[in-house]
Amino acid sequence: MKELIILLPLTILIILAVSTRKMELSLIVACLAALVLLHKGNIVTGTLDTFYYVLSNESFQFCIIFLITFGIMMKLFQDSGGLQGFALLIKRFIRSRKSAMVFCWVMDVILFIDEYLNALTVSFSMRKITDAYGIPREHLAFHVNAMACSLCLAVPMTSWTAFIVNLISDHGMTYADYLRAVPTMFYPLFLVIQCLLLSLGFLPRLGTLGKAYARVDSGGPTLIHEKNEKSLVNLGIFDEDNVSSPLFILLPLAVVIAGSIYFGKNMLIGLILGIVCQFILYIPKKLMTINGFFDSLFSGASSMLP
């Protein structure tokens, strides 16, 4: 019975997330349910103790600092024009729907090292291209989300690998235990293959995806705005006319990946080195002033607050 009760907060989270589509609300309600189960009559002081524990835990401190630094890097990519230049470079190699989605798949594989780096870089640089070839945003959204999260689990040298190994070490398990678990990760491994087959057109587009393609093929829009829609990541509006060399995104990304691998798969160090690389590249080339650089830095950090 106790084992079933433990699943109650997770069940609440899933039901609320699916029914309301409000992740923050769902997380808060599920956490409150878990705190009631955990602390019972001592809910107020118990909740505060839990907050202190979480904020002092180095794994969660890593997540907070990591998200802030990632938001900074993505905002600098935008404001430097490098992301727009990268999108124009990609556009030269794409001639059809199929090649657009296959290119997305290849980019996902290359950017395996972190799911945020993967999902946001691919989606931001590809969305105008996929729109031009009549690919519904539903397909792009599913693709980048499925690929980014799956690769981060199934490839045992990512930022999430480091995070998970740190968590399981509290229970006497090691990196070797994680490696032994990878072959049993059927769901992410299946998704990587499924995304490729969908991109190549070898699998039928069923359900919501099929309806989305039918909408676009009949002359409808690639993106439908929902009522009260809200983005979890608010990086502002693209200035499509602000275009610079794709090297201004490729070089910092190379530094991030190389730095992360060199420092023992530490993605945070890689990101910090990448931001330093951006400063060295952007200021001398007058892509932005020093004041502009730090304005983008703080704007990128605040974009990840939700």
Buried (B, 14 or more C-beta within 10 A) or exposed (E): EEEEEEEBBEEBBEEBBEEEEBBEEBBEBBBBBBBBEBBEEEEEEBBEEBEEEEEEBEBBEBBEEBBBBBBBBBBBBBBBBBBBBBBEBBBEEBEEBBBBBBBBBEBBBEBBBBBBBBBBBBBBBBBBBBBEBBBBBBBBBBBBBBBBBBBBBBBBEBBBBBBBBEEBEEEEBEBEEBEEBBEEBEEBBEBBEBBBEBBEEEBEBEEEBEEBBEBBEEEBEBBEEEEEEEEEBEBEEBEEEBBBBBBBBBBBBEBBBEBBBEBEBBBBBBBBBBBEBBBEBBBEEEBBEEEBBEBBBEBBBBBBEE
